[in-house]
């Protein structure tokens, strides 16, 4: 049932950044792609590895990363299998393993390994980012979740409550943010959610936050799904800078 969660789009709109480096990483018989977006500042101190949501591709979510780059962050945006220029078909398992392979590749680059690294999961990307954080906690400096669901199972039940019993029995999350986050003792964490979100319930954010050990911060804004960087950009940037 993995295909019910992913809605990849191949068509891309132009990326609105000055400094773009394209990455093509072979994985099994496929290729996953990413872009490294460098700010104009030459002294880069922080790198953000960004995993986007279920729909579109990296070009769909540049409204979330452009303010970060403009604020001096180096940002890596990843398209997992099937999205944008990446080939193949996404599944919960290969998305997680591909995320680790991309992370391992990036750590071999001095322009990234010499910076503090933060994982950023937007919506569905929250599952990948939190899972990566659990497995690589000593190598990162923080985790950011914006509008992330508590688990694949929980979001399926939200959209199909009449099938709750069936979903709980047959749709078991291979990994989930609400469980993985429990192991992140000592890692700075930022949770960004809105009560006006009609895609991912506000309660999902509360569940993850409550399960998370300190240090952590819950930032609430007023707006639709993943609109925090549009309605409260300065507040979001300031919170990320403080991580």
C-alpha positions as CSV (number, residue, x, y, z in Angstrom):
1,X,0.0,0.0,0.0
2,X,3.1,2.3,-0.1
3,X,1.9,3.8,-3.4
4,X,-1.0,5.4,-1.6
5,X,1.4,7.7,0.3
6,X,3.5,9.0,-2.6
7,X,2.4,11.2,-5.4
8,X,5.7,12.0,-7.3
9,X,5.8,14.6,-10.1
10,X,8.3,14.5,-12.9
11,X,7.7,18.0,-14.3
12,X,9.8,20.6,-12.6
13,X,9.6,24.4,-12.5
14,X,12.9,26.4,-12.7
15,X,14.8,26.6,-9.4
16,X,15.1,30.2,-8.2
17,X,18.6,30.0,-6.8
18,X,21.9,31.5,-7.9
19,X,24.3,28.8,-6.8
20,X,23.0,25.3,-7.6
21,X,25.0,22.0,-7.8
22,X,23.2,18.9,-9.1
23,X,23.9,15.6,-7.4
24,X,23.2,12.2,-9.1
25,X,23.6,9.2,-6.8
26,X,23.3,5.6,-8.1
27,X,21.2,3.3,-5.9
28,X,20.7,-0.3,-7.0
29,X,19.3,0.0,-10.6
30,X,18.0,3.6,-10.0
31,X,19.4,7.1,-9.5
32,X,18.3,9.5,-6.8
33,X,19.0,13.2,-7.3
34,X,19.5,16.2,-5.1
35,X,20.6,19.8,-5.4
36,X,23.1,21.6,-3.1
37,X,22.0,25.3,-2.7
38,X,24.8,27.5,-1.5
39,X,24.2,30.9,0.0
40,X,26.2,34.0,-1.2
41,X,28.0,34.0,2.1
42,X,31.4,32.3,1.8
43,X,31.6,31.3,5.5
44,X,28.9,28.5,5.7
45,X,28.4,27.2,9.2
46,X,25.2,25.2,8.9
47,X,23.9,22.7,6.3
48,X,20.2,21.7,6.2
49,X,19.3,18.4,4.5
50,X,15.7,18.8,3.4
51,X,13.2,16.0,2.7
52,X,10.0,17.3,1.1
53,X,6.4,16.0,1.3
54,X,4.4,13.4,-0.6
55,X,3.5,15.4,-3.7
56,X,5.5,17.3,-6.3
57,X,9.4,17.4,-6.3
58,X,12.1,19.7,-5.0
59,X,10.9,22.5,-7.2
60,X,7.5,22.4,-5.5
61,X,9.0,23.2,-2.1
62,X,11.6,25.8,-2.9
63,X,9.3,28.4,-1.2
64,X,10.4,26.7,2.0
65,X,14.1,26.6,1.4
66,X,14.7,29.9,-0.4
67,X,14.4,31.9,2.8
68,X,16.9,29.5,4.4
69,X,19.5,30.0,1.7
70,X,18.9,33.8,1.7
71,X,19.6,33.7,5.5
72,X,23.0,32.0,5.0
73,X,22.2,28.3,5.3
74,X,23.5,25.8,2.8
75,X,20.6,23.6,1.8
76,X,20.5,20.2,0.2
77,X,17.1,19.3,-1.3
78,X,16.6,15.6,-2.0
79,X,14.2,13.9,-4.5
80,X,13.7,10.3,-3.5
81,X,12.9,7.6,-6.1
82,X,10.3,8.6,-8.6
83,X,10.4,12.3,-7.9
84,X,11.7,14.9,-10.3
85,X,14.8,13.7,-12.0
86,X,15.1,10.6,-9.8
87,X,14.2,7.3,-11.3
88,X,12.3,4.3,-9.9
89,X,9.3,3.9,-7.6
90,X,9.3,5.0,-3.9
91,X,8.4,2.6,-1.1
92,X,8.7,3.2,2.6
93,X,11.8,0.9,2.8
94,X,13.8,2.2,-0.2
95,X,13.1,5.8,0.6
96,X,14.6,5.3,4.1
97,X,17.6,3.4,2.8
98,X,18.2,5.9,0.0
99,X,18.0,8.8,2.5
100,X,20.9,7.1,4.4
101,X,22.9,6.6,1.2
102,X,22.5,10.3,0.3
103,X,23.5,11.2,3.9
104,X,26.6,9.0,3.7
105,X,27.6,10.6,0.4
106,X,27.2,14.1,1.7
107,X,29.3,13.4,4.7
108,X,32.3,12.6,2.4
109,X,32.2,16.2,1.2
110,X,34.3,18.6,3.2
111,X,32.0,21.5,2.3
112,X,29.3,19.7,4.2
113,X,31.1,17.7,6.8
114,X,32.9,20.8,8.0
115,X,29.5,22.4,8.9
116,X,26.9,21.6,11.4
117,X,24.2,19.4,9.8
118,X,20.5,19.6,10.5
119,X,17.8,17.3,9.1
120,X,14.5,19.0,8.0
121,X,11.4,16.9,7.3
122,X,8.4,18.5,5.7
123,X,5.1,16.6,5.9
124,X,5.8,13.0,4.7
125,X,9.5,13.9,4.8
126,X,9.2,13.9,8.6
127,X,9.3,10.1,8.6
128,X,12.6,10.0,6.7
129,X,14.2,12.8,8.6
130,X,13.4,11.5,12.1
131,X,14.4,7.9,11.1
132,X,17.7,9.3,9.8
133,X,18.2,11.3,13.0
134,X,17.7,8.2,15.1
135,X,20.4,6.3,13.1
136,X,22.9,9.2,12.8
137,X,22.4,11.2,16.0
138,X,26.1,11.7,16.7
139,X,26.7,13.1,13.2
140,X,24.0,15.8,13.2
141,X,23.3,19.0,15.2
142,X,19.5,19.1,15.1
143,X,16.1,18.0,13.7
144,X,13.4,20.2,12.3
145,X,9.9,18.9,11.5
146,X,7.3,21.0,9.8
147,X,3.8,19.6,9.5
148,X,5.0,16.0,9.9
149,X,2.7,13.1,10.6
150,X,3.2,10.9,13.7
151,X,3.3,7.7,11.6
152,X,2.2,6.3,8.2
153,X,-0.5,4.3,10.0
154,X,-1.8,7.3,11.9
155,X,-2.2,9.5,8.8
156,X,-3.9,6.6,6.9
157,X,-6.5,6.3,9.8
158,X,-7.0,10.1,9.7
159,X,-8.0,10.0,6.0
160,X,-9.9,6.7,6.3
161,X,-11.3,6.5,9.8
162,X,-14.0,4.1,8.8
163,X,-11.2,1.6,8.0
164,X,-9.4,2.0,11.3
165,X,-9.5,-1.6,12.4
166,X,-8.3,-2.9,9.0
167,X,-5.5,-0.2,8.8
168,X,-4.3,-1.0,12.3
169,X,-4.1,-4.7,11.5
170,X,-2.5,-4.6,8.0
171,X,-0.8,-1.2,7.5
172,X,2.0,-1.3,10.0
173,X,4.6,1.5,9.8
174,X,8.1,0.1,9.2
175,X,9.3,3.2,11.0
176,X,7.5,6.2,12.5
177,X,8.5,9.7,13.7
178,X,6.5,9.3,17.0
179,X,8.7,6.2,17.9
180,X,12.0,7.2,16.4
181,X,12.0,10.6,18.2
182,X,12.0,8.9,21.6
183,X,15.7,8.0,21.1
184,X,16.9,11.6,20.4
185,X,18.0,12.5,23.9
186,X,20.2,15.6,23.9
187,X,19.6,16.5,20.2
188,X,18.0,19.9,19.7
189,X,14.6,19.5,18.0
190,X,12.1,22.1,16.5
191,X,8.5,21.2,15.7
192,X,6.4,23.5,13.5
193,X,2.7,23.0,13.4
194,X,-0.6,24.9,12.8
195,X,-4.1,24.2,14.2
196,X,-5.4,25.3,10.8
197,X,-3.6,22.5,9.0
198,X,-6.2,20.4,7.2
199,X,-3.7,17.9,5.8
200,X,-1.8,16.7,8.8
201,X,-3.7,17.1,12.1
202,X,-2.2,19.4,14.7
203,X,-2.5,16.5,17.2
204,X,0.1,14.5,15.2
205,X,2.7,17.2,16.0
206,X,1.7,17.1,19.7
207,X,2.2,13.4,19.8
208,X,5.7,13.6,18.4
209,X,6.6,16.5,20.6
210,X,5.3,14.8,23.7
211,X,7.3,11.7,22.9
212,X,10.5,13.7,22.2
213,X,13.1,14.1,25.0
214,X,14.6,17.5,25.7
215,X,15.9,19.8,24.3
216,X,12.9,20.6,22.1
217,X,10.7,23.5,21.0
218,X,7.1,23.6,19.7
219,X,6.4,26.5,17.4
220,X,2.8,27.1,16.5
221,X,1.7,29.4,13.7
222,X,-1.6,30.3,12.0
223,X,-2.0,29.0,8.5
224,X,-2.5,26.0,6.2
225,X,-0.2,23.0,5.7
226,X,3.5,23.9,5.3
227,X,2.8,27.6,5.2
228,X,4.9,28.6,8.2
229,X,7.8,29.9,6.0
230,X,5.3,32.1,4.2
231,X,3.3,33.5,7.1
232,X,6.1,33.6,9.8
233,X,9.4,33.5,7.9
234,X,11.4,35.6,10.4
235,X,10.1,33.6,13.4
236,X,11.0,30.3,11.7
237,X,14.4,31.4,10.6
238,X,15.2,32.7,14.1
239,X,14.1,29.4,15.7
240,X,16.3,27.4,13.3
241,X,19.3,29.7,13.9
242,X,19.0,29.1,17.6
243,X,19.0,25.3,17.3
